[in-house]
Amino acid sequence: MKKSLAALLGWMVLVATVFAEEKPTYPEFAMQKSNVVQVREGIGNVVKKLEAGGDVTIAYFGGSITAQNGWRPKTTAWLKTQYPKANIHEIHAAIGGTGSDLGVYRNAFDVLRHKPDLVFVEFATNDSGASPVNIWKNMEGIVRQTWRANPETDIVYTYTFTADKEPFILQGTYTPSASAMEMLADFYGIPSINFCPRIVSLKQADQLVYKSNEKEIPGKIIFSGDGVHPHDAGHEEYLKDILQGWNAMKTLPAVNHAAKLEKCFVADNNEAAKMVDITPDMLKGNWTKLAQGDKNYGFTNRTGEMWTANAPGSTLTFRFKGSAAKIYDVLGPDCGQVTISVDGKEASKPIPRFDSYCTWYRLATLRCCEGLDPNEVHTVVVTIHPEQPDRHSVAFRLKDPEKELAEPKFQGTNVWFGKIMLMGDLVK
């Protein structure tokens, strides 16, 4: 009996140990010493293709700074002069105000379906408020998705400057978000180009001002009007760093990155993130698929397609096996609100598809559920609520709030749904 009890206790300890070991563990975060260029395994694959001529596709994946008419098209134009035999295609995959948390979901549609040979990834600025762990999960997901699709696609991280991050540059480190990305880049051999030191050094030399409303200051470069989004002269400085990085890496050999996928930096990274289509069988009510010329059709360049409805009680229902689900949708002045039910349990309050910026329409993310058992199948039902959301949060942007909020522009219970975003897989 004592032997049996001892054996039972031993088994319980073993089980407890196994379960304890299953909890995710993360590297210890540390601020990284800054460099303009980290060569690592370089960009040998894309350089080889450029030199050989033919079609070469370069994607620029990031936020509003990459979306500007700045370092992105300047880089493409420079590459065309350097490799005139190549037919270079530029993929504009940048969306203002978005970070790697959305990027990991939209990577397949906005980047990988174009079969890029090189991807510049710029999310450090918009990831500045994220924890290192979340940055690692999302950025590693992007890396692994990219190399799973094509292990010969080269990746380069780029780090843009914002004036509030000057103290980090002066002390010789990357910003916290860029430091987290550098740790991941070390693990995977991904090169990086850091735009920040050049901007700070020009400021220290009294040759540049970070932000000004002036059109011109004699003898000085006006970097930006807000300390974040560069004027053309600021983007020209960014291009100088691109050229420095390119020239430092262009002689390195081509590398097949497949072997890098054998190990993970963080075991619970978000490689499984994906976007899936909404299909008619998921919809009940007065849904319409947008056609060219319809309001908000322009957003289909990011969602592929979009469905709209406005009748209360109209539903979207889908089932998935995984841990989280969201909807890539639109916020705007006449949008309504929705209720969400997950596995039969309805959320306590409706979720408005309207906020203080909604004098106009923009892409957004409707969070349905997260932290679910990834091994279970879950059912999500999203229903249009009969009442409009409170629209007074936008009043401070209006000249005559009482009058304008009563106008048709701000009336309605409309929703516009693009793709379903899953951490897992759709179940029919």
Salt bridges, closest charged atoms under 4 A:
GLU41 OE1 - HIS257 ND1 3.83
GLU41 OE2 - LYS260 NZ 3.29
ASP55 OD1 - HIS89 NE2 3.49
GLU90 OE2 - ARG72 NH1 2.52
ASP110 OD2 - ARG106 NH1 2.71
ASP110 OD2 - ARG302 NH1 3.75
ASP117 OD1 - LYS49 NZ 2.91
ASP154 OD1 - HIS257 NE2 3.14
ASP164 OD2 - LYS165 NZ 2.83
GLU182 OE1 - ARG40 NH2 2.70
ASP186 OD1 - ARG40 NE 2.79
ASP206 OD1 - LYS220 NZ 2.89
ASP226 OD2 - HIS229 ND1 2.69
ASP232 OD1 - LYS74 NZ 2.87
GLU236 OE2 - LYS74 NZ 2.65
GLU237 OE2 - LYS240 NZ 3.13
ASP241 OD1 - ARG198 NE 2.84
ASP268 OD2 - LYS137 NZ 3.34
GLU271 OE1 - ARG144 NE 3.00
GLU271 OE2 - ARG148 NE 2.88
ASP277 OD1 - LYS419 NZ 2.94
GLU305 OE1 - LYS289 NZ 3.03
ASP329 OD2 - ARG353 NE 2.66
ASP334 OD2 - LYS295 NZ 3.14
ASP343 OD2 - HIS378 ND1 2.79
ASP355 OD2 - ARG362 NH2 2.39
ASP390 OD1 - HIS392 ND1 2.75
ASP425 OD1 - LYS274 NZ 3.09
